[in-house]
């Protein structure tokens, strides 16, 4: 048994739930099993996209991020369900509790995947035995399938878990890298997106093997320090530890949304910017931070995308202030062409309790007037148990946003 555990190395698992949202719905309603099922938001609008789908739907060509109308064209008998976030949160909490029963060295990455360091679990059995135990426990207790990658580091564990789905289990050792990873297209490597792959192809890097054996100086010129980092990963090297406290770390808070149709309408654009600013402010409030750097994203009808950011002299955290800054950025950089998508992102955070509001003569009077309003809202919220100025539609909203996966980590942190 001890031969499975290296003397000076680690044994890392990457546990990846298979088709998580769809699988949770099947667990709640077994009649859905074996049928093409997709989870999507806003099916009546263009921004309705496939969030996830069952493997039966995938066999018909249905893919994540595919427009709903296209998915239905490929699979006319597709069953479409709106997301049930409460179910997914609860299922995820139970899944991570099963992992925590094995070892406290668990690092959630999102609502449906996480890393485990089982190096100190020798007394439980071989890594294969422990992985089978985890997989079967999740399947029998939650009726949910997962795949597990077993490797000496996080990168290889992640790559291994993607090699066999659903209910897969793959061991990927460093000595296997040349045979199992190098022949794969570079776009299939974790950490390489479409834009990075396109850049790599300009210097004739098409496979992971090409990347592993490329000139490191050329990679640094092309991709900066990330080029060298990716090359090390392509050679199977990754010294990142499994960090249970990493769930508390975040670098940005952003929301984006596609319009139902390409638009140049000021009213629609203003309404969207206010909505996104409010969502960002709400998430910042949950984390008790303010920001001194804001970024907007504009995607035009031709899919050209620009991002523009602005450092702020004073930290902000209210929806009004975020909107004011986002709108200023937008008005300055918009080229008047039809817009497909908008995004607002806050960066460079400061603990709200430590920062305070750096008021000056121009902001003091405005903020002072707002304080009475804030106090009244807080008093009514305390009395009635919820903010009475929130619309019922907002409270019960069940639409997909870009923040749900990340915000789950806050829930995990508070457990």
Secondary structure, DSSP 8 states (H G I E B T S, - for coil): -GGGS-SSS--EEEEEETTHHHHHHHHH-GGGTTS-EEEES-TTSTT-BEEEE-HHHHTTT--TT-BHHHHHHH-TT-EEE---HHHHHHHHHHHHHHHHTT-S-EEEEETTEEEEE-TT-GGG--HHHHHHHHHHHHHHHH---EEEEEESSHHHHHHHHTSSTTT-EEEE-GGGHHHHTTTSBGGGSTT--HHHHHHHHTTT--BHHHHHTS-HHHHHHHHTHHHHHHHHHHTT-------GGGGG--SEEEEEEEEEEEE--HHHHHHHHHHHHHHHHHHHHHHTEEEEEEEEEEEETT--EEEEEEEEEEEE-SHHHHHHHHHHHHHHH--SS-EEEEEEEEEEEEEHHHH-----TTTHHHHHHHHHHHHHHHHHHHHHSS-TTS-HHHHT-----TTHHHHHHHHHHH-
